[in-house]
Amino acid sequence: MTAHYQMLIDGQWVDASDDARFDSFNPATGQKWATIPEATEQDVDAAVRAADRALDGPWGQMTPTMRGKCLRRLGDLLSENSEAIGRIETVDTGKLFKETAWQATYIAEFFQFYAGAADKIHGETLPIDKPDMFVFTDREPIGVVAAVIPWNSQMFLSAVKIGPALAAGNTIVLKASEHASAPLLEFGKLVSEAGIPDGVINIVTGHAAPCGQTLTTHPLVSKIAFTGGPDAARHIVRNAAENFAEVSLELGGKSPFIVFEDANLDSAVNGSVAGIFGATGQSCVAGSRLYVHEDIAEAFLERLVSIAQGIRIGDPQAEDTEMGPLCTQGQLDHIDTQVALAVQEGGTVLTGGKRADVQGLYYEPTLISCPRQDMTIVDTELFGPVLSVQTFKTEDEVLALANDSKHGLAAGIFTKDSARALRMSKRVKAGIVWVNTYRAISPVAAFGGVKNSGYGREAGMQAVYAYTRPKTVWMNLSDAPIANPFKMS
């Protein structure tokens, strides 16, 4: 039976105003399983105006502590419904159920963190250089936030936008990915139950045009928080010029995974497996560029190839499956093209390199030895289970290789030398650096990139202040009249 989803606008579940819909397919089977509304310009406008009204409605009248209680309840509800939402996300995206259910449970902690942050937002008094003046700053909500969410980690990427935005008193319109909208719509069912007033959180669905374009150019939108690819981000930046909205961008990556000769080999191999084959490589922080010291390269790659060849591919709902399908046919075709090009440019496939021989959008865990840094695959994000492999001799050499990229989201460094780890973490051009670990996240730690991987940060207290505007207030404490401005002394 095909599921029939609706959008959340001003507390109501609605179809598109013209009844247009698009289909969602299960990537593990190729079968249509749901239909999703295709929002019109009028639908998006209604969502933004609802969010704008809510700024001065009951939400705007709540104290920060009351807003925090709503966020805390939302986190509790997400945790309580993690299995049900995880099942839907697995059907819609192909991600492993054990990962989607765990992620929904853990992401509840992000809402708890921002619930606690809601009444910790404050201004300051200023030691002003003028007598009889009392000057202070206050932090006010920035306004209506447009949040554009991708499909691959939507519970996490929604939480790091909804959490700080609502903690600071804003309202929000979420655009769910057209590739897998259902999980975010399932999450939307928890909003009113959490005590959040109508219009504070709205969820619209559709493609870049008209849905995304209308949302990101809307004159009532004050901030755009976008996660996605750099090509779409360029449109977002241009769209923001229409309304002078503030913009934060969390874009893709081609993250270097660096293994020195003194690394714990088991730990580094397992970290690399998690970094590139976890979530079928469909992660913006995937450690998709492996740089391994030549002294240990043979032993390291022998272990890595052995593990890759033993990964169990199959039904993402099954407990024993270790890697599921890709989400879209376009990804599968893109990977096919890039792997073929890598071989044409001189690369050697160490394992994998082709579509898996099972029904659905599956690709084999793949390692490609790359003799040159300028090969296309080395700095092209594939968003799949494909790892480019190179060796190095010196710290300076691998640093140059790691930084020779238009991306700059994450990096992994494996070494027992703490001084080297600190040197590398300071010099590598990335917004996130993991040392002797990989893909760790926390609501306390900021997340974001540099270069073509975007700007702005999500998670952490810094994100809360990014959803506020400071206001400066001057108070004259003197009873004396203000001096005549035309009589200067």
C-alpha positions in Angstrom: 0.0 0.0 0.0 1.4 3.4 -1.0 1.7 6.0 1.8 0.2 9.4 1.2 2.0 12.2 2.9 1.0 15.8 3.5 3.0 19.0 4.5 2.9 20.8 7.8 1.9 24.4 7.4 0.6 26.5 10.3 -0.1 23.5 12.4 -2.2 21.8 9.7 -1.5 18.8 7.5 -2.2 19.9 3.9 -1.7 18.7 0.3 -0.2 21.0 -2.3 -2.7 23.7 -3.3 -2.8 22.3 -6.8 -2.7 18.7 -5.6 0.6 18.0 -7.4 2.6 15.1 -6.0 5.8 13.2 -6.7 6.8 9.6 -5.9 9.3 8.2 -3.4 11.0 4.9 -4.2 12.6 2.4 -1.8 16.2 2.1 -3.0 16.6 -1.4 -1.7 13.7 -2.7 -3.9 13.2 -0.1 -6.5 9.5 0.0 -5.7 7.3 3.1 -5.2 6.2 3.2 -1.6 5.0 6.8 -1.0 3.8 10.0 -2.6 4.8 13.4 -1.5 3.2 16.9 -2.1 5.0 19.1 -4.6 4.7 22.5 -2.9 3.6 25.5 -5.0 4.8 29.1 -4.6 1.6 29.8 -2.7 2.2 26.9 -0.3 5.7 28.1 0.5 4.4 31.6 0.9 1.7 30.3 3.3 4.4 28.5 5.4 6.6 31.5 5.6 3.8 33.8 6.6 2.6 31.4 9.2 6.1 31.4 10.7 6.2 35.2 10.6 2.9 35.5 12.4 4.1 33.0 15.0 7.0 35.2 15.9 4.6 37.6 17.7 2.1 35.0 18.7 2.1 32.6 21.6 5.7 31.6 20.8 6.9 35.1 21.0 5.2 35.5 24.4 6.9 32.5 25.9 9.8 32.9 28.2 13.1 31.3 27.2 12.6 28.7 29.9 9.2 27.8 28.5 10.7 27.4 25.0 13.3 25.2 26.5 10.6 22.9 28.0 9.1 22.5 24.5 12.4 21.6 23.0 13.0 19.1 25.8 9.7 17.5 25.2 10.4 17.3 21.5 13.6 15.5 22.2 11.8 13.1 24.5 9.2 12.4 21.8 11.9 11.8 19.2 13.6 9.3 21.4 10.3 7.5 22.2 9.5 7.3 18.5 13.0 6.5 17.2 12.2 3.0 16.1 9.2 4.0 14.1 10.9 7.0 12.5 14.0 4.8 11.9 11.9 2.3 10.0 10.5 5.0 7.7 13.9 6.5 7.1 15.3 3.1 6.2 12.6 2.5 3.7 12.9 6.0 2.2 16.8 6.2 2.1 18.2 2.7 2.2 20.2 3.5 5.3 20.6 0.6 7.8 17.8 0.5 10.3 20.2 -0.1 13.2 21.8 3.2 12.2 18.6 5.2 11.6 17.0 4.1 14.9 20.2 4.8 16.9 20.6 8.1 15.3 17.1 9.3 16.1 17.6 8.2 19.7 21.0 10.0 20.0 19.8 13.1 18.1 17.3 13.6 20.9 20.2 14.8 23.0 20.7 17.7 20.6 17.2 18.9 21.5 18.0 18.4 25.2 21.1 20.5 24.8 19.4 23.4 23.1 16.5 23.1 25.6 19.1 23.9 28.3 20.6 26.7 26.2 17.3 28.6 25.7 17.6 30.6 28.9 21.4 31.0 28.7 21.3 33.5 25.9 22.3 36.9 27.2 23.8 40.2 26.3 26.3 42.3 28.2 26.9 45.7 29.7 29.6 47.8 28.0 32.2 49.9 29.8 31.4 52.9 27.6 33.8 55.8 27.2 31.1 58.5 27.8 30.0 59.8 31.2 26.4 59.3 32.5 25.7 56.7 29.9 24.5 53.1 30.6 24.9 50.9 27.5 24.0 47.3 27.2 23.3 44.7 24.5 20.5 42.3 24.2 20.1 39.3 21.9 16.9 39.1 19.8 15.6 36.4 17.5 16.8 36.8 13.9 13.3 36.1 12.6 12.0 33.5 10.2 14.6 30.8 9.3 14.5 28.8 6.1 16.2 25.5 6.6 17.0 23.3 3.6 17.6 19.7 4.7 19.3 16.9 2.7 18.1 13.3 2.9 21.3 11.6 4.2 21.3 12.6 7.9 18.1 14.5 8.2 17.4 13.9 11.9 20.8 15.3 12.8 20.8 18.1 10.3 17.3 19.2 11.3 18.1 19.1 15.0 21.2 21.4 14.6 18.9 23.9 12.8 15.7 23.6 14.7 17.4 23.4 18.2 19.3 26.6 18.2 16.8 28.5 16.1 13.9 27.8 18.5 16.0 28.2 21.6 16.8 31.7 20.4 13.0 32.4 19.8 12.9 32.1 16.0 10.4 30.3 13.9 11.3 28.0 11.0 10.3 26.6 7.6 12.0 23.3 6.8 12.3 22.1 3.2 12.7 18.4 3.2 14.8 16.7 0.5 12.8 15.6 -2.6 14.8 12.4 -2.5 13.5 11.2 0.9 10.9 13.5 2.5 9.0 11.0 4.6 11.2 10.8 7.8 11.1 14.6 8.3 7.3 14.6 7.8 7.0 11.8 10.4 9.1 13.9 12.7 6.7 16.8 12.1 3.9 14.8 13.7 5.6 15.3 17.1 5.7 19.1 16.9 2.2 19.9 18.3 2.5 17.1 20.9 5.6 18.8 22.2 3.5 21.9 23.0 5.0 24.0 20.2 2.4 26.5 18.9 1.1 26.3 15.3 3.4 28.0 12.7 6.6 27.8 14.7 7.8 24.7 12.8 6.5 24.3 9.2 7.6 21.5 6.8 7.3 21.9 3.0 8.3 19.4 0.3 9.2 19.7 -3.3 12.0 20.3 -5.7 14.4 23.3 -6.1 11.9 25.1 -8.3 9.5 26.3 -7.3 9.7 25.1 -3.6 13.4 25.9 -2.7 13.6 29.0 -4.8 10.5 30.5 -3.4 11.6 29.8 0.1 15.1 31.2 -0.2 14.0 34.4 -1.9 11.1 35.1 0.3 11.2 38.7 1.7 10.1 37.6 5.2 13.0 35.1 5.5 15.8 36.5 7.7 18.2 33.5 7.7 18.9 30.6 5.4 20.5 27.5 6.8 21.5 25.2 4.0 23.0 21.7 3.9 23.8 20.2 0.5 26.1 20.5 -2.5 28.1 23.5 -3.7 26.2 23.9 -6.9 22.9 24.3 -5.1 24.6 26.5 -2.5 25.6 29.0 -5.2 21.9 29.4 -6.1 21.1 29.8 -2.4 23.7 32.6 -2.1 22.3 34.4 -5.2 18.7 33.9 -3.9 19.6 35.4 -0.5 20.6 38.6 -2.3 16.9 39.2 -2.9 16.0 39.5 0.8 19.5 40.2 2.3 19.0 37.1 4.5 21.9 35.8 6.5 23.3 32.5 5.2 25.1 29.5 6.7 26.3 26.7 4.4 27.3 23.2 5.3 28.4 21.6 2.0 30.1 18.5 0.8 33.6 17.2 1.5 36.4 15.0 0.3 38.0 14.4 3.6 41.6 13.2 3.9 42.2 10.2 6.2 45.9 10.2 7.1 47.6 7.2 8.7 51.2 7.6 9.9 53.7 4.8 10.4 53.3 4.8 14.2 49.5 4.5 14.1 47.6 1.7 15.9 46.9 -0.3 12.8 43.7 -2.0 14.0 42.3 1.3 15.1 43.2 3.1 11.9 41.8 0.3 9.7 38.6 0.2 11.6 38.4 4.0 11.5 38.8 4.0 7.8 36.1 1.4 7.3 33.7 3.5 9.4 34.7 6.6 7.6 34.1 5.4 4.1 31.8 2.4 4.3 29.6 3.5 7.2 26.2 4.8 5.8 27.4 3.4 2.5 29.7 6.3 2.2 26.8 8.7 2.0 28.1 11.2 4.5 29.5 14.7 3.9 32.4 13.8 6.3 33.2 10.5 4.6 37.0 9.8 4.8 37.1 9.3 1.1 40.8 10.2 0.5 43.2 7.7 2.2 46.8 8.7 2.7 48.8 5.9 4.3 52.5 6.0 5.1 54.5 3.9 2.6 56.2 1.9 5.5 52.8 0.4 6.5 50.8 0.7 3.3 51.1 -3.0 2.4 49.9 -4.3 5.7 47.3 -1.6 6.1 45.7 -2.2 2.7 45.8 -5.9 3.1 43.6 -5.6 6.2 41.4 -3.0 4.6 40.8 -4.9 1.4 40.0 -8.1 3.5 37.4 -6.2 5.5 35.9 -4.5 2.5 35.5 -7.9 0.7 33.7 -9.3 3.7 31.2 -6.6 4.2 27.6 -8.0 4.1 25.5 -6.1 1.5 21.8 -6.5 1.6 18.4 -5.6 3.1 18.9 -2.5 5.3 16.2 -3.6 7.6 18.1 -6.9 8.4 20.1 -6.9 11.6 23.1 -8.6 10.0 23.4 -6.3 7.0 26.5 -4.1 7.2 26.0 -1.9 4.1 22.8 -0.9 2.4 22.0 0.6 -1.0 22.7 4.1 -2.3 19.7 6.4 -2.1 19.3 7.4 -5.8 19.9 6.1 -9.2 21.8 9.3 -10.0 24.4 8.5 -7.3 24.9 5.0 -8.7 25.4 6.3 -12.2 27.8 9.0 -11.0 29.9 6.5 -9.2 30.0 4.2 -12.2 31.2 7.1 -14.3 33.9 8.3 -11.9 35.3 4.8 -11.2 35.6 4.1 -14.9 37.3 7.5 -15.4 39.7 6.7 -12.5 40.8 3.5 -14.2 41.2 5.4 -17.5 43.4 7.9 -15.7 45.7 5.2 -14.4 44.0 4.1 -11.2 44.0 0.4 -10.1 40.9 -1.1 -8.5 42.1 -3.0 -5.4 38.6 -4.4 -4.7 35.1 -3.7 -5.8 34.7 -1.3 -8.6 31.3 -2.3 -9.8 27.6 -2.5 -9.0 26.8 -5.3 -6.6 25.0 -8.3 -8.1 21.8 -7.8 -6.1 18.5 -6.1 -6.7 18.4 -2.5 -5.8 20.8 0.5 -5.9 23.9 -1.3 -4.5 27.6 -0.7 -5.2 30.4 -2.8 -3.9 32.8 -1.5 -1.3 35.6 -0.1 -3.5 39.3 0.8 -3.1 41.2 2.5 -5.9 45.0 3.0 -5.8 45.7 6.4 -7.3 49.2 7.1 -8.6 48.6 10.9 -9.0 47.0 13.6 -6.9 45.6 15.3 -10.0 43.3 12.3 -10.8 39.7 13.5 -11.0 38.5 11.0 -8.4 40.8 12.4 -5.8 38.9 15.6 -5.3 35.4 14.7 -6.6 32.8 13.8 -4.0 31.2 10.5 -4.9 28.9 10.2 -1.9 29.3 6.4 -2.0 31.5 3.6 -0.8 34.6 4.4 -2.9 38.0 5.2 -1.4 40.9 6.7 -3.3 44.3 5.5 -1.9 47.7 7.1 -2.0 50.9 6.7 -0.1 53.3 9.3 1.4 56.8 9.6 2.9 56.9 12.7 5.1 54.6 14.9 7.2 55.1 17.9 4.9 54.3 15.8 1.9 51.0 14.4 3.2 50.0 17.9 4.6 50.4 19.3 1.1 48.4 16.4 -0.4 45.6 16.8 2.2 45.3 20.5 1.7 45.4 20.2 -2.1 41.6 20.2 -2.4 38.7 22.5 -3.0 37.0 21.0 0.0 37.6 21.5 3.6 35.0 19.9 5.8 36.8 17.2 7.9 40.1 15.3 8.3 41.2 12.2 10.2 44.8 11.8 11.6 46.0 8.6 13.1 49.3 8.7 15.0 50.7 8.0 18.5 52.8 11.1 18.3 50.8 13.8 20.1 53.1 16.6 19.0 52.6 15.6 15.4 48.9 15.3 15.9 48.7 18.8 17.2 50.9 20.2 14.4 48.8 18.5 11.8 45.5 19.5 13.3 46.5 23.1 13.3 47.8 23.1 9.7 45.3 20.9 7.9 42.6 23.0 6.2 39.4 21.6 7.6 36.6 22.7 9.9 36.6 19.4 11.8 39.7 17.3 12.7 39.5 13.9 14.3 42.6 12.4 15.9 42.7 8.6 16.4 38.9 8.5 15.9 36.4 9.4 13.1 32.8 10.6 12.6 32.3 11.5 16.2 29.6 14.1 16.9 28.2 15.9 19.9 25.7 18.6 20.6 28.5 20.5 22.4 30.9 20.5 19.5 30.6 22.9 16.5 30.3 21.3 13.0 31.2 23.0 9.7 33.8 23.5 7.0 36.0 25.9 5.1 36.6 26.5 1.4 34.0 24.8 -0.8 32.7 23.0 2.2 30.9 26.1 3.3 30.8 28.6 6.1 29.0 29.0 9.4 28.8 26.4 12.2 26.1 24.1 13.5 25.9 22.6 17.0 27.4 24.0 20.1 26.6 27.3 21.8 28.1 29.2 18.9 25.2 28.1 16.8 22.6 29.6 19.2 24.1 33.0 18.9 24.2 32.7 15.1 20.4 32.7 15.3 20.3 36.0 17.1 20.9 39.6 16.4 22.5 41.9 19.0 20.7 45.1 19.9 22.6 47.9 21.6 20.7 50.1 24.0 22.0 53.5 25.2 20.5 55.1 28.3 21.4 58.6 29.5 21.4 58.6 33.3 21.9 62.3 33.7 19.1 64.7 34.7 20.8 67.5 32.9 19.4 68.5 29.5 21.2 67.4 26.4 23.6 70.0 25.1 22.6 72.3 22.2 24.2 70.5 19.2 24.9 73.9 17.5 26.9 75.2 20.5 30.1 73.3 20.6 32.4 73.9 23.6 
